[in-house]
Amino acid sequence: MIDDLKLKALERWRFSWPVMNVLIGGRSSIDLPEINISGIEEAHRFIKSYGYDPDRSHDARLIHATIIEALGFIERNLMPKEWRQGVIPPPEVLNCTDARQLLVWSSQKSPEYNLRRMWACALLRVMHTIAHIEGAFRYSDIDSARDEIMARFQSITRYSEDAVWLVLGDQRIKIDRMEWKTQKS
């Protein structure tokens, strides 16, 4: 029988393996087959892990501008004829100003939300691409950005003679294999 401490550790270190493959395996989040965000707080943490803080007014304006730019791109470049024929996002997606809400909607699996989910996913994928393009200009010193990201993981990585560990407070998990990818192809 597993005691409470082990259950807490298991819960804390439970990972979505497709997401882990994005974080440490070199895949892009745009390649995820689905996303599972259960609420606004989780969406908030997701956006912060992306490098934006919705609580900062500058970032909130940038995120909102990215939503508008993504909708415009879809309308003008991806499906102009369909858009003119009325194939447009549901009003709640079209008028959404909060990317956290888009993340929550993209995670809803109920059939009655399929249209909204699909549009939220499409919008988030275009936003992801725009964010990467913007990020390429924002991080002209890519070495510093990479070092900052790597430092987050290195700060919780511990080595012993026989193992590599991720350690956070009194919790630790053994890593079977770790590779540091310093550059994305």
Protein Blocks (a to p, Z undefined) as FASTA:
>chain_A
ZZfklmmmmmmmpccfklmmmmmnopafklpmbdcdfbfklmmmmmmmnopafkbmklmm
mmmmmmmmmmmmmmmmmmmmlmmnopacdfklmmpcbfklmmmmmmpmbfklmmmmmmmm
mmmmmmmmmmmmmmmmmmmplmlmmmmmmmmmmmmgccdfkbccddehjbccddfbdcdd
fbdZZ
